Amino acid sequence: MSTAPVKSIIADHLAELDSYDAHVVVGKTPQAALRAAEGLGLHGWPRSASREPGGLWVHRYTRPEVRHA
């Protein structure tokens, strides 16, 4: 039995999500999304930001680095 030479699209998307889409924050305005992110302990600018057709802003943040003492 052989395996497919190309990974499936779903596997690619799952790997992509696991690598950086750990946090998605939504708000009615960009400022509201930033405030919500700060409330979750996420600081700084999102990796990406977009506006959905319904008018909500979606900010995506990278997974915070874990620093060991």
N, C-alpha and C positions, 0 to 999 in steps of 0.2 A: 504494500500500500504506500502511496506517495502523498506528500503534502502539496498544497497549492504553492506555486513559486512566488506568488504575490500575496502579501497580507491583505485581508479584507478591509474594506473601507471602515467598517465598524471597529475593527481592532485598531486601526490608525487613529480614529477619533477618540477611542478610549485611552490610548496611550497619550494623546495630546492633552486630553482633559486631566489625566493623572499628573502630567508634568507641570501644568501651570494654572489651570482653571479651578483652583481650590476654593476661591471665594467669588461669588457674584452678588453684587449689591444693586438694588433698584431704588429709584427715587423719582418724585414728580419733576424735580429740577436737578441740574448737575450739583448744585450746592447741597440739596437734600441727600443725594446719593453719597457725597463726600462725608457729610455729617453721620450718616448711617454707617459708613465704613469705619469712621473713627470710633464710633460706639462699639464696633466689633474688634477694635484693636488694630485696625489696618491704617497705616499712616502713609502719606504721600499720594502721588498721582496713580491712578489705575493703569494697568497694562494697556487696556483699551476701554473706550467709552463709545456708546452708540445710543441713538434714540429709536425706540420701537414705534411702529405705526400708530399705536394707541396713545403715544405721547410720553411714555415712561422712559427715563434714562437708565441704561444698564451699564454698570461699571464692572470690569473684570480685573481682579487683583491676582498677582502671582502668590504662590505659597510662601509665607514668611520663612526666612532661614532660621533654623534652630541652632542656637549657639550654646555649646556646652562649656561650663566653667572649668 
